[in-house]
Amino acid sequence: MMMMRSPSGTQFAPRGKRRGRRPARIGPRRPAPIPLTEEGVPAATPDAPPVSPVVFVSDESRAQYPWVPGRVIAGSVWHGPGHERVRIDENGVARPWKTGTRG
């Protein structure tokens, strides 16, 4: 590499020679290992949110909202015809959700 001197006498390399260089890698980059359970399934991390339970929708809710499936995740919101929304609680009961007008 050609070295040049500044007016003060300090050595430096021409700018064109330094551009586009990456630092050398020190060994291969590997992602952190994923912890597995004894069944071989990835284990949840300690800071992971709790898993939502799966619930069966009550017969009354199914009669009122026939487009809601029979088995859903608790807390999920389902959109029906006519832009109506219902949310299923932990007991499987569907209730209207955010039905107010925008404006």
MODELLER restraints for C-alpha pairs under 7 A, 6 or more apart:
rsr = mdl.restraints
at = mdl.atoms
rsr.add(forms.Gaussian(group=physical.xy_distance, feature=features.Distance(at['CA:2:A'], at['CA:13:A']), mean=6.54, stdev=0.5))
rsr.add(forms.Gaussian(group=physical.xy_distance, feature=features.Distance(at['CA:3:A'], at['CA:11:A']), mean=6.29, stdev=0.5))
rsr.add(forms.Gaussian(group=physical.xy_distance, feature=features.Distance(at['CA:3:A'], at['CA:12:A']), mean=5.72, stdev=0.5))
rsr.add(forms.Gaussian(group=physical.xy_distance, feature=features.Distance(at['CA:3:A'], at['CA:13:A']), mean=4.96, stdev=0.5))
rsr.add(forms.Gaussian(group=physical.xy_distance, feature=features.Distance(at['CA:4:A'], at['CA:11:A']), mean=5.51, stdev=0.5))
rsr.add(forms.Gaussian(group=physical.xy_distance, feature=features.Distance(at['CA:4:A'], at['CA:12:A']), mean=5.36, stdev=0.5))
rsr.add(forms.Gaussian(group=physical.xy_distance, feature=features.Distance(at['CA:4:A'], at['CA:13:A']), mean=5.92, stdev=0.5))
rsr.add(forms.Gaussian(group=physical.xy_distance, feature=features.Distance(at['CA:4:A'], at['CA:14:A']), mean=6.92, stdev=0.5))
rsr.add(forms.Gaussian(group=physical.xy_distance, feature=features.Distance(at['CA:5:A'], at['CA:11:A']), mean=4.44, stdev=0.5))
rsr.add(forms.Gaussian(group=physical.xy_distance, feature=features.Distance(at['CA:5:A'], at['CA:12:A']), mean=6.08, stdev=0.5))
rsr.add(forms.Gaussian(group=physical.xy_distance, feature=features.Distance(at['CA:34:A'], at['CA:42:A']), mean=6.60, stdev=0.5))
rsr.add(forms.Gaussian(group=physical.xy_distance, feature=features.Distance(at['CA:35:A'], at['CA:42:A']), mean=5.94, stdev=0.5))
rsr.add(forms.Gaussian(group=physical.xy_distance, feature=features.Distance(at['CA:35:A'], at['CA:43:A']), mean=5.63, stdev=0.5))
rsr.add(forms.Gaussian(group=physical.xy_distance, feature=features.Distance(at['CA:36:A'], at['CA:42:A']), mean=4.40, stdev=0.5))
rsr.add(forms.Gaussian(group=physical.xy_distance, feature=features.Distance(at['CA:36:A'], at['CA:43:A']), mean=5.05, stdev=0.5))
rsr.add(forms.Gaussian(group=physical.xy_distance, feature=features.Distance(at['CA:37:A'], at['CA:43:A']), mean=5.55, stdev=0.5))
rsr.add(forms.Gaussian(group=physical.xy_distance, feature=features.Distance(at['CA:52:A'], at['CA:73:A']), mean=6.30, stdev=0.5))
rsr.add(forms.Gaussian(group=physical.xy_distance, feature=features.Distance(at['CA:52:A'], at['CA:74:A']), mean=6.15, stdev=0.5))
rsr.add(forms.Gaussian(group=physical.xy_distance, feature=features.Distance(at['CA:53:A'], at['CA:73:A']), mean=5.84, stdev=0.5))
rsr.add(forms.Gaussian(group=physical.xy_distance, feature=features.Distance(at['CA:53:A'], at['CA:74:A']), mean=5.72, stdev=0.5))
rsr.add(forms.Gaussian(group=physical.xy_distance, feature=features.Distance(at['CA:54:A'], at['CA:71:A']), mean=6.87, stdev=0.5))
rsr.add(forms.Gaussian(group=physical.xy_distance, feature=features.Distance(at['CA:54:A'], at['CA:72:A']), mean=5.59, stdev=0.5))
rsr.add(forms.Gaussian(group=physical.xy_distance, feature=features.Distance(at['CA:54:A'], at['CA:73:A']), mean=4.37, stdev=0.5))
rsr.add(forms.Gaussian(group=physical.xy_distance, feature=features.Distance(at['CA:54:A'], at['CA:74:A']), mean=5.85, stdev=0.5))
rsr.add(forms.Gaussian(group=physical.xy_distance, feature=features.Distance(at['CA:55:A'], at['CA:71:A']), mean=5.72, stdev=0.5))
rsr.add(forms.Gaussian(group=physical.xy_distance, feature=features.Distance(at['CA:55:A'], at['CA:72:A']), mean=5.59, stdev=0.5))
rsr.add(forms.Gaussian(group=physical.xy_distance, feature=features.Distance(at['CA:55:A'], at['CA:73:A']), mean=6.01, stdev=0.5))
rsr.add(forms.Gaussian(group=physical.xy_distance, feature=features.Distance(at['CA:55:A'], at['CA:74:A']), mean=6.01, stdev=0.5))
rsr.add(forms.Gaussian(group=physical.xy_distance, feature=features.Distance(at['CA:55:A'], at['CA:90:A']), mean=6.75, stdev=0.5))
rsr.add(forms.Gaussian(group=physical.xy_distance, feature=features.Distance(at['CA:55:A'], at['CA:92:A']), mean=5.73, stdev=0.5))
rsr.add(forms.Gaussian(group=physical.xy_distance, feature=features.Distance(at['CA:56:A'], at['CA:70:A']), mean=5.70, stdev=0.5))
rsr.add(forms.Gaussian(group=physical.xy_distance, feature=features.Distance(at['CA:56:A'], at['CA:71:A']), mean=4.46, stdev=0.5))
rsr.add(forms.Gaussian(group=physical.xy_distance, feature=features.Distance(at['CA:56:A'], at['CA:72:A']), mean=6.43, stdev=0.5))
rsr.add(forms.Gaussian(group=physical.xy_distance, feature=features.Distance(at['CA:56:A'], at['CA:92:A']), mean=5.51, stdev=0.5))
rsr.add(forms.Gaussian(group=physical.xy_distance, feature=features.Distance(at['CA:57:A'], at['CA:70:A']), mean=5.17, stdev=0.5))
rsr.add(forms.Gaussian(group=physical.xy_distance, feature=features.Distance(at['CA:57:A'], at['CA:71:A']), mean=5.90, stdev=0.5))
rsr.add(forms.Gaussian(group=physical.xy_distance, feature=features.Distance(at['CA:57:A'], at['CA:92:A']), mean=4.21, stdev=0.5))
rsr.add(forms.Gaussian(group=physical.xy_distance, feature=features.Distance(at['CA:57:A'], at['CA:93:A']), mean=6.15, stdev=0.5))
rsr.add(forms.Gaussian(group=physical.xy_distance, feature=features.Distance(at['CA:58:A'], at['CA:92:A']), mean=5.33, stdev=0.5))
rsr.add(forms.Gaussian(group=physical.xy_distance, feature=features.Distance(at['CA:58:A'], at['CA:93:A']), mean=5.76, stdev=0.5))
rsr.add(forms.Gaussian(group=physical.xy_distance, feature=features.Distance(at['CA:61:A'], at['CA:93:A']), mean=5.93, stdev=0.5))
rsr.add(forms.Gaussian(group=physical.xy_distance, feature=features.Distance(at['CA:61:A'], at['CA:94:A']), mean=5.44, stdev=0.5))
rsr.add(forms.Gaussian(group=physical.xy_distance, feature=features.Distance(at['CA:62:A'], at['CA:68:A']), mean=6.50, stdev=0.5))
rsr.add(forms.Gaussian(group=physical.xy_distance, feature=features.Distance(at['CA:67:A'], at['CA:80:A']), mean=6.46, stdev=0.5))
rsr.add(forms.Gaussian(group=physical.xy_distance, feature=features.Distance(at['CA:68:A'], at['CA:78:A']), mean=6.75, stdev=0.5))
rsr.add(forms.Gaussian(group=physical.xy_distance, feature=features.Distance(at['CA:74:A'], at['CA:88:A']), mean=5.67, stdev=0.5))
rsr.add(forms.Gaussian(group=physical.xy_distance, feature=features.Distance(at['CA:74:A'], at['CA:89:A']), mean=5.28, stdev=0.5))
rsr.add(forms.Gaussian(group=physical.xy_distance, feature=features.Distance(at['CA:74:A'], at['CA:90:A']), mean=5.04, stdev=0.5))
rsr.add(forms.Gaussian(group=physical.xy_distance, feature=features.Distance(at['CA:75:A'], at['CA:87:A']), mean=6.09, stdev=0.5))
rsr.add(forms.Gaussian(group=physical.xy_distance, feature=features.Distance(at['CA:75:A'], at['CA:88:A']), mean=5.29, stdev=0.5))
rsr.add(forms.Gaussian(group=physical.xy_distance, feature=features.Distance(at['CA:75:A'], at['CA:89:A']), mean=5.26, stdev=0.5))
rsr.add(forms.Gaussian(group=physical.xy_distance, feature=features.Distance(at['CA:75:A'], at['CA:90:A']), mean=6.90, stdev=0.5))
rsr.add(forms.Gaussian(group=physical.xy_distance, feature=features.Distance(at['CA:76:A'], at['CA:87:A']), mean=5.66, stdev=0.5))
rsr.add(forms.Gaussian(group=physical.xy_distance, feature=features.Distance(at['CA:76:A'], at['CA:88:A']), mean=5.80, stdev=0.5))
rsr.add(forms.Gaussian(group=physical.xy_distance, feature=features.Distance(at['CA:77:A'], at['CA:85:A']), mean=6.54, stdev=0.5))
rsr.add(forms.Gaussian(group=physical.xy_distance, feature=features.Distance(at['CA:77:A'], at['CA:86:A']), mean=5.55, stdev=0.5))
rsr.add(forms.Gaussian(group=physical.xy_distance, feature=features.Distance(at['CA:77:A'], at['CA:87:A']), mean=4.33, stdev=0.5))
rsr.add(forms.Gaussian(group=physical.xy_distance, feature=features.Distance(at['CA:77:A'], at['CA:88:A']), mean=6.59, stdev=0.5))
rsr.add(forms.Gaussian(group=physical.xy_distance, feature=features.Distance(at['CA:78:A'], at['CA:85:A']), mean=5.56, stdev=0.5))
rsr.add(forms.Gaussian(group=physical.xy_distance, feature=features.Distance(at['CA:78:A'], at['CA:86:A']), mean=5.40, stdev=0.5))
rsr.add(forms.Gaussian(group=physical.xy_distance, feature=features.Distance(at['CA:78:A'], at['CA:87:A']), mean=6.35, stdev=0.5))
rsr.add(forms.Gaussian(group=physical.xy_distance, feature=features.Distance(at['CA:79:A'], at['CA:85:A']), mean=4.56, stdev=0.5))
rsr.add(forms.Gaussian(group=physical.xy_distance, feature=features.Distance(at['CA:79:A'], at['CA:86:A']), mean=6.71, stdev=0.5))
rsr.add(forms.Gaussian(group=physical.xy_distance, feature=features.Distance(at['CA:85:A'], at['CA:96:A']), mean=5.86, stdev=0.5))
rsr.add(forms.Gaussian(group=physical.xy_distance, feature=features.Distance(at['CA:85:A'], at['CA:97:A']), mean=5.50, stdev=0.5))
rsr.add(forms.Gaussian(group=physical.xy_distance, feature=features.Distance(at['CA:86:A'], at['CA:94:A']), mean=5.79, stdev=0.5))
rsr.add(forms.Gaussian(group=physical.xy_distance, feature=features.Distance(at['CA:86:A'], at['CA:95:A']), mean=5.20, stdev=0.5))
rsr.add(forms.Gaussian(group=physical.xy_distance, feature=features.Distance(at['CA:86:A'], at['CA:96:A']), mean=4.35, stdev=0.5))
rsr.add(forms.Gaussian(group=physical.xy_distance, feature=features.Distance(at['CA:86:A'], at['CA:97:A']), mean=5.01, stdev=0.5))
rsr.add(forms.Gaussian(group=physical.xy_distance, feature=features.Distance(at['CA:87:A'], at['CA:94:A']), mean=5.45, stdev=0.5))
rsr.add(forms.Gaussian(group=physical.xy_distance, feature=features.Distance(at['CA:87:A'], at['CA:95:A']), mean=5.51, stdev=0.5))
rsr.add(forms.Gaussian(group=physical.xy_distance, feature=features.Distance(at['CA:87:A'], at['CA:96:A']), mean=6.36, stdev=0.5))
rsr.add(forms.Gaussian(group=physical.xy_distance, feature=features.Distance(at['CA:87:A'], at['CA:97:A']), mean=5.76, stdev=0.5))
rsr.add(forms.Gaussian(group=physical.xy_distance, feature=features.Distance(at['CA:88:A'], at['CA:94:A']), mean=4.47, stdev=0.5))
rsr.add(forms.Gaussian(group=physical.xy_distance, feature=features.Distance(at['CA:88:A'], at['CA:95:A']), mean=6.62, stdev=0.5))
